[in-house]
Structure formats: C-alpha cells, structure tokens
Amino acid sequence: MFLLLEDNDVILMDKIVALVRHEGMTIITGRDNLAGKSVFTPATLYRRSSRLISRQNQKFKFKPERRQIERAEPKQH
C-alpha cells in the first residue's frame, strides 16, 4: 500500500517507520533515511490513500480472491 502525500507524491508503506504530528505538520520517518513532511494529519493521509486504492480497484475491476476456509471435522470419540 502507498501513502499519498501532497502533489500526488507517494511513499511505499513498507518503508515508513513512524508518522508524528508536530506543530501542525506530520513528520514521516522511515527506513533508508526516508524523511518527509505533510500538512495532512495521519488520519487524512490514510483516507486519501485508501480512496486512491479503491478508485484503482474499481477502474481495473479488481476483486480480491475469496478463499474457502476448510473447517476441521470434529473428532469422534
């Protein structure tokens, strides 16, 4: 999943270590010296990113695979 920042910049969520709200900004820290700032709150960043994924899934008609869960038969004594 990606985190959508301002100006349609994105960061791969696997690279993010922390989102910290400080003085009206969200500071983004991550692996490999990743650093960034956003005026959006962490909750807003999440909603924007979720909407982007939803739109892309609808555009490509992506349907997650549903798997059947096999239940273990109860042991008979």
Secondary structure by P-SEA (a helix, b strand, c coil): ccccccccccccccccccccccccbbbbbbcccccccccccaaaaaaaaaaaaaaaaaaaccccbbbbbbbcccccc
